[in-house]
Amino acid sequence: MKESIQGGDAVIFKNPEGVKLIFDDVVYGHIEVMSETLKDTVLIKSDGMPTYNYAVVIDDHCHGDHPRHPGRGPYLQHPEAASHL
């Protein structure tokens, strides 16, 4: 979805409402989370630049780096859930 923010267009991944996300994580095991607990994710900022979390994945891919299990702390569990939508 594109939204006009500060005069430019931003690309935002809008999370659906009322969806229960269930997946098995290699590190944290079985996880269930409701989509309402996740924030919408900005992929491209209104100035046309990708956000850091999006840009670093693209950069890694372009340089041939394809980590299977990147390190992450428990504070990143919910963003991980968003990637399963």
N, C-alpha and C positions, 0 to 999 in steps of 0.2 A: 504494500500500500504506500502511496506517496502522499505526503502531507506538506503543506507550505509552512515553513518555519523560518522566521527572520528573513523573509523575502525570497528564500530559495526552497527547493523541494528536497525533502528528506525521504529516504526509503526506510520504512518501519515495518518490522514483522509484528503483526498484531496477534496476540494469543487468543484463541477461542475461549469462550466461557462455558463452564459446565462440563469440561472434559477431564476425566481421570486418567492421568498418565501413569502407566505401569511399565517398568523396565528393570532389567538386571544389569547392574554395574559391576565391572570386574573388581573394583576396589571396595565399594560400599554395599554390594549385594543387591537384594531386592528393594526397589524403591517405588513408592506410590505417592503421587502428589497431584493436587487439584490445580487445573490451569489458572484459576483465579489468584493463586499465590505467586504466579510468575509475572514479572514486568514485561511490557512490550519491549522489543529489542530494536534499537536503531542500528541499521546496517550501514547506511550512507548518510552523513550529516548534511545539513542544508547548504553547506559550502561546497558540497560535491566530494568531500574526502570521506573515505571509509573510516569507521570507528576502529580503534586499536585492536579489539578482540577479533574483528572481521579481517582487518588488514594483515595481521600477523599470520593467519591461516593461509591467506592467498600468497603471501611472501614465502612461507615455508614450502608451499606446493610448487611455486615457480622455481625454487632452488632445489627441488628434488627431495626435500625432507618430508617424509610421510610417517610421523610417529604414530604408533598404534595405540599407545596408552600414555598420553601426556600426563605429567604430574599435576595434581590439583588438590586443593584443600577442601574441607567440608563446606566452606563458605561458597564454593562454586558448584555445589550439588544442584541447586535450582536452575542456574543457567544451562547446566548439562541437560536437565529435563526439557528445557525449551528446544533443544536441538532435535528432540524426538518427535516434535509436532509435525 
